[in-house]
Amino acid sequence: MADKGTGQRVKQPIGDVNNPNGLYRQMLKYFEYSAVNQISPETLSRAEDYLRAFIQWCVDRDIQTPAEVTPELMERYKAHLFYHRKKNGKPLTPGSQRNRLSNIKSFFRYLARSKQVLFNPLAELEMPRERNRLPRDVLSGDEVNRVLAQPNTATSFGLRDRAIMETMYSTGIRRLECVKLELKDVDFNRETLFVRHGKGGKERIIPIGKTALHWLDRYVNEVRVFHLGVHSGQALFLTQFGKPLSAGFLSDQVTRYFKRAGLTKDGSSHLFRHSMATHMLENGADIRYIQAMLGHSDVGTTEIYTHVSIGQLKQIHSRTHPSQLAAE
């Protein structure tokens, strides 16, 4: 359902909305608490989608209050997620199942702290195991250069797009982190980038290369200054109407350049992140430096790139494996 005045989707109440102790009303209190504690709007939006689906599942089974949610019920909901199929017929990934259950667990942790329930019914629930999946595709150096060369930098937005892609490849930032960059986040003198809106609300300062800074400097002085508008704020990358870019728009643009370069690899904007990490590892960077660049809280997440940085391993294999030596 859409609000006729704003065109935005209006989310409907669920279940017994008049019961202050009901699941729906407690969910609203939880989101107010989370917002006050500086949880990002993106994180809250995802959490609301997951919690609304869970509450609707409960209401369909005549379960209206948090006190009625038991460990046994949560085992049933875990099975429901396992057997659930999306509109395209595909199941939820173990990671997706885990994310949904983790958000419900956080909700009940809040309820237990606020004395709305005696205990967290998910405290002992075994979460679906999520494998660290290897990136399916990584760009070679030549492929990166082909994509970066696609924008027509004689045009204002070709110059902008070149600056965007150079920044993403140089730093490995995520697309959401990229569109949320502000002008003040780029330190041209120190050659650093301040990521203030990282995943999970984490901030980090990372180096950015001279090539990326060159294109950013040209974009800021030759393009951005002429597209400022009432909605621009401090956003670094702007549309032709002076508004901050959206993550979807950025993905569409990058995908378009990939196609122009004759590449059909999946992931578009995220491929710059994978490729940066892989190329730096192949050139000798310590895994912990890559972890800091990517903003991973656990080095284990970063270690997946040691499995795809195969260039050096192939060279060593050809120089040292007996079967290779015998063939020469």
Helices and strands as residue ranges (DSSP letters): H 23-36, H 41-59, G 66-68, H 71-83, H 94-113, H 141-148, H 156-171, H 175-179, G 183-185, E 186-187, E 192-195, G 199-201, E 204-207, H 210-222, G 224-226, H 247-260, H 269-282, H 287-294, H 299-302, G 303-306, H 311-320, H 322-327
